[in-house]
């Protein structure tokens, strides 16, 4: 569980911003989005191969 300690003179907006940053860093929302719908292992592998190919194309474009 992610917690944020709010001091007496700290604004709620600042505390909320710190909370959102911690939430994103921990990967909770990303994991939630991934588990929201079931995806077959074959689809996950296909997506991973596609992402790897995209990263390779980007890397090759940077090297040119």
N, CA, C, O and CB atoms as a CASP TS submission, in Angstrom:
PFRMAT TS
TARGET T0000
AUTHOR 0000-0000-0000
METHOD Language model
MODEL 1
PARENT N/A
ATOM      1  N   UNK     1       0.835  -1.169   0.000  1.00  0.00           N
ATOM      2  CA  UNK     1       0.000   0.000   0.000  1.00  0.00           C
ATOM      3  C   UNK     1       0.887   1.242   0.000  1.00  0.00           C
ATOM      4  O   UNK     1       1.892   1.310   0.708  1.00  0.00           O
ATOM      5  CB  UNK     1      -0.954  -0.007   1.209  1.00  0.00           C
ATOM      6  N   UNK     2       0.499   2.199  -0.793  1.00  0.00           N
ATOM      7  CA  UNK     2       1.266   3.429  -0.921  1.00  0.00           C
ATOM      8  C   UNK     2       0.692   4.465   0.037  1.00  0.00           C
ATOM      9  O   UNK     2      -0.511   4.724   0.039  1.00  0.00           O
ATOM     10  CB  UNK     2       1.248   3.953  -2.386  1.00  0.00           C
ATOM     11  N   UNK     3       1.554   5.047   0.841  1.00  0.00           N
ATOM     12  CA  UNK     3       1.119   6.084   1.769  1.00  0.00           C
ATOM     13  C   UNK     3       1.978   7.318   1.587  1.00  0.00           C
ATOM     14  O   UNK     3       3.145   7.241   1.204  1.00  0.00           O
ATOM     15  CB  UNK     3       1.185   5.587   3.226  1.00  0.00           C
ATOM     16  N   UNK     4       1.368   8.459   1.872  1.00  0.00           N
ATOM     17  CA  UNK     4       2.063   9.740   1.796  1.00  0.00           C
ATOM     18  C   UNK     4       1.777  10.482   3.089  1.00  0.00           C
ATOM     19  O   UNK     4       0.617  10.691   3.445  1.00  0.00           O
ATOM     20  CB  UNK     4       1.615  10.578   0.540  1.00  0.00           C
ATOM     21  N   UNK     5       2.816  10.877   3.783  1.00  0.00           N
ATOM     22  CA  UNK     5       2.658  11.651   5.009  1.00  0.00           C
ATOM     23  C   UNK     5       2.492  13.126   4.640  1.00  0.00           C
ATOM     24  O   UNK     5       3.325  13.696   3.936  1.00  0.00           O
ATOM     25  CB  UNK     5       3.879  11.446   5.966  1.00  0.00           C
ATOM     26  N   UNK     6       1.421  13.728   5.117  1.00  0.00           N
ATOM     27  CA  UNK     6       1.140  15.134   4.832  1.00  0.00           C
ATOM     28  C   UNK     6       1.439  15.933   6.088  1.00  0.00           C
ATOM     29  O   UNK     6       0.879  15.674   7.153  1.00  0.00           O
ATOM     30  CB  UNK     6      -0.343  15.345   4.365  1.00  0.00           C
ATOM     31  N   UNK     7       2.337  16.917   5.950  1.00  0.00           N
ATOM     32  CA  UNK     7       2.650  17.765   7.100  1.00  0.00           C
ATOM     33  C   UNK     7       1.562  18.829   7.262  1.00  0.00           C
ATOM     34  O   UNK     7       0.719  19.008   6.383  1.00  0.00           O
ATOM     35  CB  UNK     7       4.049  18.431   6.933  1.00  0.00           C
ATOM     36  N   UNK     8       1.592  19.515   8.371  1.00  0.00           N
ATOM     37  CA  UNK     8       0.541  20.486   8.687  1.00  0.00           C
ATOM     38  C   UNK     8       0.496  21.649   7.703  1.00  0.00           C
ATOM     39  O   UNK     8      -0.583  22.108   7.331  1.00  0.00           O
ATOM     40  CB  UNK     8       0.740  21.020  10.086  1.00  0.00           C
ATOM     41  N   UNK     9       1.660  22.125   7.283  1.00  0.00           N
ATOM     42  CA  UNK     9       1.674  23.304   6.420  1.00  0.00           C
ATOM     43  C   UNK     9       1.790  22.947   4.934  1.00  0.00           C
ATOM     44  O   UNK     9       2.028  23.832   4.113  1.00  0.00           O
ATOM     45  CB  UNK     9       2.819  24.213   6.815  1.00  0.00           C
ATOM     46  N   UNK    10       1.629  21.690   4.578  1.00  0.00           N
ATOM     47  CA  UNK    10       1.737  21.268   3.177  1.00  0.00           C
ATOM     48  C   UNK    10       0.353  21.286   2.525  1.00  0.00           C
ATOM     49  O   UNK    10      -0.636  20.879   3.133  1.00  0.00           O
ATOM     50  CB  UNK    10       2.371  19.847   3.073  1.00  0.00           C
ATOM     51  N   UNK    11       0.299  21.760   1.291  1.00  0.00           N
ATOM     52  CA  UNK    11      -0.984  21.807   0.598  1.00  0.00           C
ATOM     53  C   UNK    11      -1.384  20.408   0.123  1.00  0.00           C
ATOM     54  O   UNK    11      -0.544  19.527  -0.065  1.00  0.00           O
ATOM     55  CB  UNK    11      -0.919  22.783  -0.596  1.00  0.00           C
ATOM     56  N   UNK    12      -2.662  20.240  -0.058  1.00  0.00           N
ATOM     57  CA  UNK    12      -3.200  18.955  -0.514  1.00  0.00           C
ATOM     58  C   UNK    12      -2.732  18.667  -1.941  1.00  0.00           C
ATOM     59  O   UNK    12      -2.471  17.517  -2.294  1.00  0.00           O
ATOM     60  CB  UNK    12      -4.750  18.951  -0.442  1.00  0.00           C
ATOM     61  N   UNK    13      -2.629  19.714  -2.758  1.00  0.00           N
ATOM     62  CA  UNK    13      -2.194  19.524  -4.138  1.00  0.00           C
ATOM     63  C   UNK    13      -0.787  18.946  -4.204  1.00  0.00           C
ATOM     64  O   UNK    13      -0.510  18.061  -5.014  1.00  0.00           O
ATOM     65  CB  UNK    13      -2.251  20.844  -4.896  1.00  0.00           C
ATOM     66  N   UNK    14       0.092  19.442  -3.358  1.00  0.00           N
ATOM     67  CA  UNK    14       1.468  18.958  -3.334  1.00  0.00           C
ATOM     68  C   UNK    14       1.524  17.498  -2.879  1.00  0.00           C
ATOM     69  O   UNK    14       2.268  16.691  -3.436  1.00  0.00           O
ATOM     70  CB  UNK    14       2.328  19.836  -2.410  1.00  0.00           C
ATOM     71  N   UNK    15       0.728  17.175  -1.864  1.00  0.00           N
ATOM     72  CA  UNK    15       0.685  15.797  -1.366  1.00  0.00           C
ATOM     73  C   UNK    15       0.100  14.859  -2.415  1.00  0.00           C
ATOM     74  O   UNK    15       0.573  13.735  -2.580  1.00  0.00           O
ATOM     75  CB  UNK    15      -0.137  15.717  -0.069  1.00  0.00           C
ATOM     76  N   UNK    16      -0.923  15.318  -3.121  1.00  0.00           N
ATOM     77  CA  UNK    16      -1.528  14.511  -4.173  1.00  0.00           C
ATOM     78  C   UNK    16      -0.543  14.264  -5.311  1.00  0.00           C
ATOM     79  O   UNK    16      -0.504  13.175  -5.884  1.00  0.00           O
ATOM     80  CB  UNK    16      -2.789  15.190  -4.706  1.00  0.00           C
ATOM     81  N   UNK    17       0.248  15.277  -5.632  1.00  0.00           N
ATOM     82  CA  UNK    17       1.258  15.141  -6.677  1.00  0.00           C
ATOM     83  C   UNK    17       2.307  14.103  -6.274  1.00  0.00           C
ATOM     84  O   UNK    17       2.722  13.289  -7.099  1.00  0.00           O
ATOM     85  CB  UNK    17       1.929  16.501  -6.959  1.00  0.00           C
ATOM     86  N   UNK    18       2.738  14.128  -5.002  1.00  0.00           N
ATOM     87  CA  UNK    18       3.701  13.133  -4.518  1.00  0.00           C
ATOM     88  C   UNK    18       3.099  11.731  -4.550  1.00  0.00           C
ATOM     89  O   UNK    18       3.777  10.761  -4.889  1.00  0.00           O
ATOM     90  CB  UNK    18       4.160  13.478  -3.091  1.00  0.00           C
ATOM     91  N   UNK    19       1.808  11.636  -4.190  1.00  0.00           N
ATOM     92  CA  UNK    19       1.128  10.348  -4.207  1.00  0.00           C
ATOM     93  C   UNK    19       1.068   9.784  -5.621  1.00  0.00           C
ATOM     94  O   UNK    19       1.350   8.605  -5.833  1.00  0.00           O
ATOM     95  CB  UNK    19      -0.282  10.481  -3.631  1.00  0.00           C
ATOM     96  N   UNK    20       0.702  10.620  -6.588  1.00  0.00           N
ATOM     97  CA  UNK    20       0.620  10.174  -7.977  1.00  0.00           C
ATOM     98  C   UNK    20       1.973   9.719  -8.494  1.00  0.00           C
ATOM     99  O   UNK    20       2.066   8.733  -9.226  1.00  0.00           O
ATOM    100  CB  UNK    20       0.076  11.288  -8.859  1.00  0.00           C
ATOM    101  N   UNK    21       3.030  10.443  -8.110  1.00  0.00           N
ATOM    102  CA  UNK    21       4.374  10.080  -8.539  1.00  0.00           C
ATOM    103  C   UNK    21       4.780   8.722  -7.968  1.00  0.00           C
ATOM    104  O   UNK    21       5.354   7.891  -8.672  1.00  0.00           O
ATOM    105  CB  UNK    21       5.378  11.158  -8.115  1.00  0.00           C
ATOM    106  N   UNK    22       4.476   8.503  -6.677  1.00  0.00           N
ATOM    107  CA  UNK    22       4.783   7.215  -6.050  1.00  0.00           C
ATOM    108  C   UNK    22       3.981   6.091  -6.693  1.00  0.00           C
ATOM    109  O   UNK    22       4.494   4.991  -6.901  1.00  0.00           O
ATOM    110  CB  UNK    22       4.497   7.268  -4.544  1.00  0.00           C
ATOM    111  N   UNK    23       2.726   6.374  -7.003  1.00  0.00           N
ATOM    112  CA  UNK    23       1.852   5.381  -7.615  1.00  0.00           C
ATOM    113  C   UNK    23       2.379   4.968  -8.986  1.00  0.00           C
ATOM    114  O   UNK    23       2.399   3.783  -9.319  1.00  0.00           O
ATOM    115  CB  UNK    23       0.424   5.927  -7.736  1.00  0.00           C
ATOM    116  N   UNK    24       2.804   5.948  -9.774  1.00  0.00           N
ATOM    117  CA  UNK    24       3.327   5.644 -11.106  1.00  0.00           C
ATOM    118  C   UNK    24       4.652   4.892 -11.019  1.00  0.00           C
ATOM    119  O   UNK    24       4.903   3.974 -11.799  1.00  0.00           O
ATOM    120  CB  UNK    24       3.507   6.932 -11.915  1.00  0.00           C
ATOM    121  N   UNK    25       5.492   5.282 -10.074  1.00  0.00           N
ATOM    122  CA  UNK    25       6.795   4.644  -9.923  1.00  0.00           C
ATOM    123  C   UNK    25       6.664   3.186  -9.493  1.00  0.00           C
ATOM    124  O   UNK    25       7.461   2.342  -9.901  1.00  0.00           O
ATOM    125  CB  UNK    25       7.637   5.408  -8.915  1.00  0.00           C
ATOM    126  N   UNK    26       5.664   2.893  -8.674  1.00  0.00           N
ATOM    127  CA  UNK    26       5.483   1.523  -8.191  1.00  0.00           C
ATOM    128  C   UNK    26       4.890   0.612  -9.259  1.00  0.00           C
ATOM    129  O   UNK    26       5.035  -0.607  -9.167  1.00  0.00           O
ATOM    130  CB  UNK    26       4.591   1.516  -6.961  1.00  0.00           C
ATOM    131  N   UNK    27       4.230   1.165 -10.265  1.00  0.00           N
ATOM    132  CA  UNK    27       3.675   0.364 -11.349  1.00  0.00           C
ATOM    133  C   UNK    27       2.314  -0.241 -11.049  1.00  0.00           C
ATOM    134  O   UNK    27       1.880  -1.161 -11.742  1.00  0.00           O
ATOM    135  CB  UNK    27       4.617  -0.721 -11.686  1.00  0.00           C
ATOM    136  N   UNK    28       1.644   0.258 -10.040  1.00  0.00           N
ATOM    137  CA  UNK    28       0.346  -0.296  -9.653  1.00  0.00           C
ATOM    138  C   UNK    28      -0.691  -0.063 -10.749  1.00  0.00           C
ATOM    139  O   UNK    28      -1.425  -0.983 -11.108  1.00  0.00           O
ATOM    140  CB  UNK    28      -0.132   0.324  -8.330  1.00  0.00           C
ATOM    141  N   UNK    29      -0.757   1.146 -11.278  1.00  0.00           N
ATOM    142  CA  UNK    29      -1.748   1.443 -12.307  1.00  0.00           C
ATOM    143  C   UNK    29      -1.482   0.665 -13.589  1.00  0.00           C
ATOM    144  O   UNK    29      -2.417   0.193 -14.235  1.00  0.00           O
ATOM    145  CB  UNK    29      -1.766   2.931 -12.601  1.00  0.00           C
ATOM    146  N   UNK    30      -0.225   0.531 -13.955  1.00  0.00           N
ATOM    147  CA  UNK    30       0.121  -0.222 -15.160  1.00  0.00           C
ATOM    148  C   UNK    30      -0.292  -1.680 -15.010  1.00  0.00           C
ATOM    149  O   UNK    30      -0.828  -2.283 -15.940  1.00  0.00           O
ATOM    150  CB  UNK    30       1.630  -0.121 -15.451  1.00  0.00           C
ATOM    151  N   UNK    31      -0.040  -2.235 -13.841  1.00  0.00           N
ATOM    152  CA  UNK    31      -0.430  -3.620 -13.566  1.00  0.00           C
ATOM    153  C   UNK    31      -1.951  -3.761 -13.593  1.00  0.00           C
ATOM    154  O   UNK    31      -2.477  -4.753 -14.097  1.00  0.00           O
ATOM    155  CB  UNK    31       0.127  -4.080 -12.200  1.00  0.00           C
ATOM    156  N   UNK    32      -2.644  -2.784 -13.058  1.00  0.00           N
ATOM    157  CA  UNK    32      -4.107  -2.810 -13.076  1.00  0.00           C
ATOM    158  C   UNK    32      -4.624  -2.802 -14.502  1.00  0.00           C
ATOM    159  O   UNK    32      -5.525  -3.571 -14.838  1.00  0.00           O
ATOM    160  CB  UNK    32      -4.681  -1.619 -12.300  1.00  0.00           C
ATOM    161  N   UNK    33      -4.073  -1.951 -15.341  1.00  0.00           N
ATOM    162  CA  UNK    33      -4.519  -1.877 -16.732  1.00  0.00           C
ATOM    163  C   UNK    33      -4.241  -3.185 -17.461  1.00  0.00           C
ATOM    164  O   UNK    33      -5.050  -3.627 -18.277  1.00  0.00           O
ATOM    165  CB  UNK    33      -3.832  -0.712 -17.456  1.00  0.00           C
ATOM    166  N   UNK    34      -3.094  -3.808 -17.170  1.00  0.00           N
ATOM    167  CA  UNK    34      -2.772  -5.072 -17.824  1.00  0.00           C
ATOM    168  C   UNK    34      -3.699  -6.198 -17.379  1.00  0.00           C
ATOM    169  O   UNK    34      -4.045  -7.059 -18.189  1.00  0.00           O
ATOM    170  CB  UNK    34      -1.330  -5.450 -17.542  1.00  0.00           C
ATOM    171  N   UNK    35      -4.101  -6.214 -16.139  1.00  0.00           N
ATOM    172  CA  UNK    35      -4.935  -7.292 -15.607  1.00  0.00           C
ATOM    173  C   UNK    35      -6.430  -7.030 -15.748  1.00  0.00           C
ATOM    174  O   UNK    35      -7.249  -7.870 -15.375  1.00  0.00           O
ATOM    175  CB  UNK    35      -4.608  -7.515 -14.162  1.00  0.00           C
ATOM    176  N   UNK    36      -6.776  -5.891 -16.274  1.00  0.00           N
ATOM    177  CA  UNK    36      -8.179  -5.533 -16.388  1.00  0.00           C
ATOM    178  C   UNK    36      -8.937  -6.521 -17.269  1.00  0.00           C
ATOM    179  O   UNK    36     -10.067  -6.896 -16.958  1.00  0.00           O
ATOM    180  CB  UNK    36      -8.316  -4.126 -16.943  1.00  0.00           C
ATOM    181  N   UNK    37      -8.316  -6.938 -18.362  1.00  0.00           N
ATOM    182  CA  UNK    37      -8.893  -7.920 -19.263  1.00  0.00           C
ATOM    183  C   UNK    37      -7.911  -9.058 -19.428  1.00  0.00           C
ATOM    184  O   UNK    37      -6.697  -8.849 -19.420  1.00  0.00           O
ATOM    185  CB  UNK    37      -9.249  -7.290 -20.630  1.00  0.00           C
ATOM    186  N   UNK    38      -8.432 -10.254 -19.577  1.00  0.00           N
ATOM    187  CA  UNK    38      -7.568 -11.410 -19.766  1.00  0.00           C
ATOM    188  C   UNK    38      -7.034 -11.410 -21.188  1.00  0.00           C
ATOM    189  O   UNK    38      -7.784 -11.208 -22.143  1.00  0.00           O
ATOM    190  CB  UNK    38      -8.324 -12.724 -19.464  1.00  0.00           C
ATOM    191  N   UNK    39      -5.724 -11.640 -21.324  1.00  0.00           N
ATOM    192  CA  UNK    39      -5.126 -11.806 -22.646  1.00  0.00           C
ATOM    193  C   UNK    39      -4.394 -13.136 -22.667  1.00  0.00           C
ATOM    194  O   UNK    39      -3.698 -13.498 -21.719  1.00  0.00           O
ATOM    195  CB  UNK    39      -4.160 -10.624 -22.994  1.00  0.00           C
ATOM    196  N   UNK    40      -4.565 -13.852 -23.766  1.00  0.00           N
ATOM    197  CA  UNK    40      -3.927 -15.154 -23.892  1.00  0.00           C
ATOM    198  C   UNK    40      -2.418 -14.971 -23.975  1.00  0.00           C
ATOM    199  O   UNK    40      -1.925 -13.913 -24.368  1.00  0.00           O
ATOM    200  CB  UNK    40      -4.457 -15.911 -25.131  1.00  0.00           C
ATOM    201  N   UNK    41      -1.692 -16.028 -23.597  1.00  0.00           N
ATOM    202  CA  UNK    41      -0.229 -15.979 -23.629  1.00  0.00           C
ATOM    203  C   UNK    41       0.273 -15.756 -25.043  1.00  0.00           C
ATOM    204  O   UNK    41       1.276 -15.069 -25.236  1.00  0.00           O
ATOM    205  CB  UNK    41       0.365 -17.268 -23.059  1.00  0.00           C
ATOM    206  N   UNK    42      -0.401 -16.320 -26.037  1.00  0.00           N
ATOM    207  CA  UNK    42       0.042 -16.147 -27.423  1.00  0.00           C
ATOM    208  C   UNK    42      -0.059 -14.688 -27.846  1.00  0.00           C
ATOM    209  O   UNK    42       0.798 -14.191 -28.576  1.00  0.00           O
ATOM    210  CB  UNK    42      -0.786 -17.029 -28.368  1.00  0.00           C
ATOM    211  N   UNK    43      -1.090 -14.010 -27.398  1.00  0.00           N
ATOM    212  CA  UNK    43      -1.256 -12.586 -27.720  1.00  0.00           C
ATOM    213  C   UNK    43      -0.197 -11.761 -27.000  1.00  0.00           C
ATOM    214  O   UNK    43       0.360 -10.828 -27.578  1.00  0.00           O
ATOM    215  CB  UNK    43      -2.674 -12.093 -27.334  1.00  0.00           C
ATOM    216  N   UNK    44       0.087 -12.100 -25.733  1.00  0.00           N
ATOM    217  CA  UNK    44       1.126 -11.382 -24.989  1.00  0.00           C
ATOM    218  C   UNK    44       2.479 -11.528 -25.668  1.00  0.00           C
ATOM    219  O   UNK    44       3.225 -10.556 -25.786  1.00  0.00           O
ATOM    220  CB  UNK    44       1.204 -11.894 -23.545  1.00  0.00           C
ATOM    221  N   UNK    45       2.802 -12.748 -26.118  1.00  0.00           N
ATOM    222  CA  UNK    45       4.078 -12.968 -26.812  1.00  0.00           C
ATOM    223  C   UNK    45       4.132 -12.181 -28.108  1.00  0.00           C
ATOM    224  O   UNK    45       5.161 -11.592 -28.438  1.00  0.00           O
ATOM    225  CB  UNK    45       4.289 -14.460 -27.097  1.00  0.00           C
ATOM    226  N   UNK    46       3.022 -12.168 -28.848  1.00  0.00           N
ATOM    227  CA  UNK    46       2.968 -11.433 -30.106  1.00  0.00           C
ATOM    228  C   UNK    46       3.183  -9.941 -29.858  1.00  0.00           C
ATOM    229  O   UNK    46       3.912  -9.282 -30.599  1.00  0.00           O
ATOM    230  CB  UNK    46       1.621 -11.672 -30.816  1.00  0.00           C
ATOM    231  N   UNK    47       2.552  -9.416 -28.823  1.00  0.00           N
ATOM    232  CA  UNK    47       2.726  -7.998 -28.490  1.00  0.00           C
ATOM    233  C   UNK    47       4.162  -7.702 -28.078  1.00  0.00           C
ATOM    234  O   UNK    47       4.720  -6.674 -28.462  1.00  0.00           O
ATOM    235  CB  UNK    47       1.764  -7.588 -27.367  1.00  0.00           C
ATOM    236  N   UNK    48       4.765  -8.601 -27.293  1.00  0.00           N
ATOM    237  CA  UNK    48       6.146  -8.402 -26.853  1.00  0.00           C
ATOM    238  C   UNK    48       7.101  -8.414 -28.040  1.00  0.00           C
ATOM    239  O   UNK    48       8.037  -7.616 -28.088  1.00  0.00           O
ATOM    240  CB  UNK    48       6.550  -9.483 -25.841  1.00  0.00           C
ATOM    241  N   UNK    49       6.876  -9.307 -28.995  1.00  0.00           N
ATOM    242  CA  UNK    49       7.719  -9.356 -30.195  1.00  0.00           C
ATOM    243  C   UNK    49       7.563  -8.067 -30.992  1.00  0.00           C
ATOM    244  O   UNK    49       8.547  -7.531 -31.503  1.00  0.00           O
ATOM    245  CB  UNK    49       7.359 -10.581 -31.074  1.00  0.00           C
ATOM    246  N   UNK    50       6.343  -7.569 -31.101  1.00  0.00           N
ATOM    247  CA  UNK    50       6.099  -6.313 -31.805  1.00  0.00           C
ATOM    248  C   UNK    50       6.779  -5.139 -31.124  1.00  0.00           C
ATOM    249  O   UNK    50       7.345  -4.273 -31.792  1.00  0.00           O
ATOM    250  CB  UNK    50       4.612  -6.051 -31.908  1.00  0.00           C
ATOM    251  N   UNK    51       6.728  -5.105 -29.781  1.00  0.00           N
ATOM    252  CA  UNK    51       7.398  -4.020 -29.050  1.00  0.00           C
ATOM    253  C   UNK    51       8.911  -4.096 -29.221  1.00  0.00           C
ATOM    254  O   UNK    51       9.576  -3.069 -29.351  1.00  0.00           O
ATOM    255  CB  UNK    51       7.037  -4.072 -27.555  1.00  0.00           C
ATOM    256  N   UNK    52       9.456  -5.314 -29.221  1.00  0.00           N
ATOM    257  CA  UNK    52      10.900  -5.482 -29.394  1.00  0.00           C
ATOM    258  C   UNK    52      11.325  -5.029 -30.786  1.00  0.00           C
ATOM    259  O   UNK    52      12.360  -4.380 -30.934  1.00  0.00           O
ATOM    260  CB  UNK    52      11.309  -6.950 -29.162  1.00  0.00           C
ATOM    261  N   UNK    53      10.539  -5.364 -31.805  1.00  0.00           N
ATOM    262  CA  UNK    53      10.856  -4.940 -33.168  1.00  0.00           C
ATOM    263  C   UNK    53      10.814  -3.421 -33.278  1.00  0.00           C
ATOM    264  O   UNK    53      11.655  -2.820 -33.947  1.00  0.00           O
ATOM    265  CB  UNK    53       9.880  -5.576 -34.175  1.00  0.00           C
ATOM    266  N   UNK    54       9.844  -2.804 -32.629  1.00  0.00           N
ATOM    267  CA  UNK    54       9.740  -1.347 -32.644  1.00  0.00           C
ATOM    268  C   UNK    54      10.959  -0.708 -31.989  1.00  0.00           C
ATOM    269  O   UNK    54      11.509   0.267 -32.503  1.00  0.00           O
ATOM    270  CB  UNK    54       8.459  -0.894 -31.933  1.00  0.00           C
ATOM    271  N   UNK    55      11.382  -1.265 -30.843  1.00  0.00           N
ATOM    272  CA  UNK    55      12.568  -0.731 -30.170  1.00  0.00           C
ATOM    273  C   UNK    55      13.809  -0.891 -31.039  1.00  0.00           C
ATOM    274  O   UNK    55      14.666  -0.008 -31.057  1.00  0.00           O
ATOM    275  CB  UNK    55      12.779  -1.429 -28.820  1.00  0.00           C
ATOM    276  N   UNK    56      13.916  -2.007 -31.759  1.00  0.00           N
ATOM    277  CA  UNK    56      15.062  -2.206 -32.643  1.00  0.00           C
ATOM    278  C   UNK    56      15.057  -1.193 -33.776  1.00  0.00           C
ATOM    279  O   UNK    56      16.104  -0.654 -34.134  1.00  0.00           O
ATOM    280  CB  UNK    56      15.062  -3.627 -33.209  1.00  0.00           C
ATOM    281  N   UNK    57      13.876  -0.929 -34.344  1.00  0.00           N
ATOM    282  CA  UNK    57      13.798   0.071 -35.417  1.00  0.00           C
ATOM    283  C   UNK    57      14.208   1.444 -34.905  1.00  0.00           C
ATOM    284  O   UNK    57      14.919   2.178 -35.592  1.00  0.00           O
ATOM    285  CB  UNK    57      12.374   0.130 -36.002  1.00  0.00           C
ATOM    286  N   UNK    58      13.765   1.794 -33.704  1.00  0.00           N
ATOM    287  CA  UNK    58      14.152   3.084 -33.128  1.00  0.00           C
ATOM    288  C   UNK    58      15.656   3.153 -32.909  1.00  0.00           C
ATOM    289  O   UNK    58      16.281   4.174 -33.195  1.00  0.00           O
ATOM    290  CB  UNK    58      13.417   3.324 -31.804  1.00  0.00           C
ATOM    291  N   UNK    59      16.240   2.070 -32.402  1.00  0.00           N
ATOM    292  CA  UNK    59      17.677   2.047 -32.146  1.00  0.00           C
ATOM    293  C   UNK    59      18.458   2.142 -33.448  1.00  0.00           C
ATOM    294  O   UNK    59      19.485   2.818 -33.508  1.00  0.00           O
ATOM    295  CB  UNK    59      18.067   0.774 -31.386  1.00  0.00           C
ATOM    296  N   UNK    60      17.980   1.471 -34.490  1.00  0.00           N
ATOM    297  CA  UNK    60      18.698   1.524 -35.765  1.00  0.00           C
ATOM    298  C   UNK    60      18.582   2.906 -36.397  1.00  0.00           C
ATOM    299  O   UNK    60      19.505   3.354 -37.076  1.00  0.00           O
ATOM    300  CB  UNK    60      18.161   0.456 -36.730  1.00  0.00           C
ATOM    301  N   UNK    61      17.453   3.590 -36.180  1.00  0.00           N
ATOM    302  CA  UNK    61      17.295   4.939 -36.716  1.00  0.00           C
ATOM    303  C   UNK    61      18.214   5.917 -35.994  1.00  0.00           C
ATOM    304  O   UNK    61      18.714   6.859 -36.608  1.00  0.00           O
ATOM    305  CB  UNK    61      15.835   5.398 -36.598  1.00  0.00           C
ATOM    306  N   UNK    62      18.444   5.707 -34.702  1.00  0.00           N
ATOM    307  CA  UNK    62      19.336   6.582 -33.950  1.00  0.00           C
ATOM    308  C   UNK    62      20.782   6.398 -34.372  1.00  0.00           C
ATOM    309  O   UNK    62      21.563   7.349 -34.336  1.00  0.00           O
ATOM    310  CB  UNK    62      19.195   6.326 -32.461  1.00  0.00           C
ATOM    311  N   UNK    63      21.148   5.188 -34.771  1.00  0.00           N
ATOM    312  CA  UNK    63      22.528   4.898 -35.145  1.00  0.00           C
ATOM    313  C   UNK    63      22.881   5.409 -36.531  1.00  0.00           C
ATOM    314  O   UNK    63      24.064   5.495 -36.861  1.00  0.00           O
ATOM    315  CB  UNK    63      22.775   3.419 -35.078  1.00  0.00           C
ATOM    316  N   UNK    64      21.903   5.749 -37.348  1.00  0.00           N
ATOM    317  CA  UNK    64      22.186   6.203 -38.719  1.00  0.00           C
ATOM    318  C   UNK    64      22.727   7.589 -38.751  1.00  0.00           C
ATOM    319  O   UNK    64      23.015   8.114 -39.827  1.00  0.00           O
ATOM    320  CB  UNK    64      20.956   6.137 -39.566  1.00  0.00           C
TER
END
